[in-house]
């Protein structure tokens, strides 16, 4: 059964536009200040109070006459509009309620249609991205594309522009990664932590950070070595100044001194058969950090 929509038409049989003729009104408005000047400038004192009171009564009476005229004219102009207006507004309100109810039911349908359009558009996005060697997930979806009136050609142009920028960004990042890897190789450090900084810091700052990290690490190693050497020297001095008591060494405080044992060190020649440059850098870094002396052989 087809739904029938009723048409509401208001029939107005008589409507007379208001037209009022008041020939001297503009002159009265223009000369209002001049006509009221004698009242504004009237000096009220004890001697003329009664006269001022009479003058004010005359002024108030004139004002009331004008106000009564205005109200009378307005009432005649409005006529029965006071009764008609709320009835018409009641129809408008009821119609608005019915329209809102229909809108509530239309929204889910509109949303479903929009999602269907989204699927179709995403198919286009995926196809275009795949053709140009870009992951479709990197394309930023523009919600305006879902509008039925939005030009498909404009949408494709926007997608192409995004892909072009992605290619440029990838090329730039590849160059930056290569520069970081070259710098890291020369400094014999791992490049990965610094590559991860791309996008957060500029390349110049990252390179400077690489050098700062090496300087900081070198300073820490030097300090650790200094502390170790100082500790060993103090131990040797304590041992040298200790006295033999039976089979023990005792220092000046009467505490037993444990003899320092020097761990034997070895010389070995290794042939590395198969390793990547980062692996060699990691190996060199490990040996350096652990005090293992080594030298490269060409």
C-alpha positions, 0 to 999 in steps of 0.5 A, a space after each residue: 500500500 503506497 503512503 499518501 502525503 497530505 498537502 496542507 494549503 491555507 486559504 486566505 480570502 481577505 488580506 488588506 495591507 495597512 496604509 496610514 497617512 499622517 501628513 505632519 508626522 515627519 515634521 513633528 519628529 524633526 521638531 520634537 527636540 525644539 518643541 520640548 526645549 521649553 520643558 527641558 529648560 524650565 528652571 523649577 524652583 520654589 517660586 514657580 513649582 506650581 506653574 511647573 507642575 501644571 506644565 508637566 501635566 499638560 506635557 504628560 496629557 499630550 504624551 498620553 494622547 499620542 500613545 492612545 492614538 498609536 495603540 488605537 491605530 495598531 489595534 485597527 491595523 492588526 485586526 484579527 491577526 492576534 487570533 490567526 497568528 497562533 493558529 498558523 503557528 500551531 500548524 507550523 509546529 505540528 508540521 515541524 514535529 512530523 518532519 523531524 520524525 521523518 528525518 529520524 527515520 531517514 538518517 539510518 537510511 542515509 547513513 547506510 547509503 553513505 557507507 555503501 558509497 564509502 565502500 565504492 570509494 575505498 575500492 577506487 582508492 585501493 585500486 589507484 594506490 596499488 597501481 602507483 605502488 602505495 599502501 592504500 592505508 596511507 591515503 587520508 580519506 576525505 569525508 567530503 568524497 561521500 557527498 553525492 554532489 562531490 566530483 569524482 574527478 576532483 576526488 581522483 585528483 586529490 588521491 593522485 596528489 596525496 600519492 605524489 606527496 607520499 612518493 616524495 616523502 618516501 624518497 626523502 626518507 630513503 635519502 635521510 636513512 642512507 645518510 644516517 647509515 653512512 654516518 653511523 658506519 663511520 662512527 661504528 654505531 648502530 643506525 637504527 635508534 637514530 633512523 627511528 628519530 626521523 619525523 621527530 627531529 631534523 637530519 642535522 640534529 640527528 647527526 649531531 646527536 650521534 656524535 654527542 652520544 659517542 662523546 658521552 659514552 666515551 666520557 663515561 668509559 673514561 670515568 669508569 676506567 679512571 675509577 677502576 684504575 684508582 681502585 686498583 691502585 689503592 688496593 695495591 698500595 694497601 697490599 704493599 703497606 700491609 704486614 704479614 701476620 702468619 699466612 695473612 696480610 693485615 693493613 694498618 687498621 688490622 683488617 685482612 687484606 685480600 691479595 689482588 689476583 690479576 686475571 690472565 689475558 690472551 692474544 687471539 687471532 680471529 678470522 670472521 668469515 661472514 658478517 654484515 657491516 652493522 654486525 661488525 660494528 656491533 662486535 667492535 663496539 662490544 670489544 671497545 666497551 669491555 676493554 678488549 684491545 683489537 686492531 683491524 687487518 687489511 
